[in-house]
Amino acid sequence: MQATRANLVRKQVMLSVDNVHKLERMAVARGSSVAEAIRVAVDAYNPDTADMEETELIELVSVRLKETIADTARTRKRLNKTLNRLEAKG
């Protein structure tokens, strides 16, 4: 999520030293600020799935992974067609 300053709300929170260190490592790894690392972590949490059982989560991940694989396959097919057309022209 790329947040713009206009749609951000300032909140003050208390974090443990360990959490601060984790956030700092996340920010460095992402090349972003700690605030952006917090936004990413909050965006990754889905309260609608928080109470799901492990098998439900695995099924959800499985479905999403199959969708992603299918999307990737379609994209690769289109890319290969485009590359073949470009090679034929060149």
C-alpha positions as CSV (number, residue, x, y, z in Angstrom):
1,M,0.0,0.0,0.0
2,Q,1.4,3.3,-1.0
3,A,-0.3,5.7,1.4
4,T,-0.5,9.4,0.6
5,R,-0.1,11.9,3.3
6,A,-3.7,13.1,2.8
7,N,-5.2,9.7,3.8
8,L,-3.0,9.0,6.8
9,V,-4.0,9.4,10.5
10,R,-1.5,10.0,13.2
11,K,-1.7,7.5,16.1
12,Q,0.6,7.1,19.1
13,V,1.3,3.5,20.1
14,M,3.4,1.8,22.7
15,L,5.6,-1.1,21.5
16,S,8.0,-3.4,23.2
17,V,11.7,-3.0,22.4
18,D,11.6,-6.3,20.5
19,N,8.7,-5.1,18.4
20,V,10.6,-1.9,17.6
21,H,13.7,-3.9,16.5
22,K,11.5,-6.1,14.3
23,L,9.9,-3.1,12.7
24,E,13.3,-1.5,12.1
25,R,14.6,-4.8,10.5
26,M,11.4,-4.9,8.3
27,A,11.9,-1.3,7.3
28,V,15.6,-1.8,6.3
29,A,14.7,-5.0,4.4
30,R,12.0,-3.2,2.5
31,G,13.9,0.0,2.0
32,S,11.1,1.9,3.7
33,S,10.3,3.7,6.9
34,V,9.2,2.1,10.1
35,A,5.8,3.7,9.6
36,E,5.5,2.0,6.2
37,A,6.5,-1.3,7.8
38,I,3.7,-0.9,10.3
39,R,1.2,-0.1,7.5
40,V,2.3,-3.2,5.6
41,A,1.9,-5.4,8.7
42,V,-1.5,-4.0,9.5
43,D,-2.6,-4.5,5.9
44,A,-1.4,-8.1,6.0
45,Y,-3.7,-8.8,8.9
46,N,-7.2,-9.8,8.0
47,P,-9.6,-9.8,11.0
48,D,-12.1,-11.8,9.0
49,T,-9.7,-14.8,8.8
50,A,-8.2,-14.4,12.3
51,D,-10.4,-17.0,13.8
52,M,-10.1,-19.5,11.0
53,E,-8.9,-23.0,11.7
54,E,-5.6,-24.1,10.3
55,T,-7.2,-26.3,7.7
56,E,-9.3,-23.4,6.5
57,L,-6.3,-21.2,6.2
58,I,-4.4,-23.9,4.3
59,E,-7.3,-24.3,1.9
60,L,-7.5,-20.5,1.4
61,V,-3.8,-20.3,0.7
62,S,-4.1,-23.3,-1.7
63,V,-6.9,-21.7,-3.7
64,R,-5.1,-18.4,-3.9
65,L,-1.8,-20.1,-4.9
66,K,-3.6,-22.1,-7.7
67,E,-5.1,-18.8,-8.9
68,T,-1.7,-17.2,-8.9
69,I,-0.1,-20.1,-10.8
70,A,-2.9,-19.9,-13.4
71,D,-2.5,-16.2,-13.8
72,T,1.3,-16.6,-14.1
73,A,0.9,-19.3,-16.8
74,R,-1.5,-17.1,-18.8
75,T,0.9,-14.1,-18.5
76,R,3.8,-16.2,-19.6
77,K,1.9,-17.5,-22.6
78,R,1.0,-14.0,-23.7
79,L,4.6,-12.9,-23.1
80,N,5.9,-15.7,-25.2
81,K,3.5,-14.9,-28.0
82,T,4.6,-11.3,-27.9
83,L,8.3,-12.2,-27.9
84,N,7.8,-14.6,-30.8
85,R,6.0,-11.9,-32.9
86,L,8.8,-9.5,-32.1
87,E,11.5,-12.0,-33.1
88,A,9.6,-12.7,-36.3
89,K,9.6,-9.0,-37.2
90,G,13.2,-8.5,-36.3
